[in-house]
Amino acid sequence: MKKISNLLKLSADSISQKELPQELQKCAFGVISGLNQSINGIIELRNKFGSGHGKSAKKQTSNTA
């Protein structure tokens, strides 16, 4: 997310460096924050309940019971 934000110039640093109205900066920060929270939530779900990181299907089902 950080690399993409920087590439698209949507990072907090790039927004605050632009001469944008305060209200527009506030909205942009809110969008960036929401995207970060969504991505972090997906990562948490994958780590806890996904089949990645060497988890087997058997181990995965035993964690949910």
RADA-V994148 format. One record per backbone hydrogen bond with DSSP energy under -0.5 kcal/mol. CO is the residue of the C=O (numbers start at 0). NH is the residue of the N-H. If there is no record, write none. Layout:
# RADA-V994148
CO_NH, CO_NH
This chain:
# RADA-V994148
0_4, 1_5, 2_6, 3_7, 4_9, 4_10, 5_8, 10_14, 11_15, 12_16, 13_17, 14_17, 17_19, 20_24, 21_25, 22_26, 23_27, 24_28, 25_29, 26_30, 27_31, 28_32, 29_33, 30_34, 31_35, 32_36, 33_37, 34_38, 35_39, 36_40, 37_41, 38_42, 39_43, 40_44, 41_45, 42_46, 43_47, 44_48, 44_49, 45_49, 51_54, 55_59, 56_60, 57_61, 58_62, 59_63, 60_64
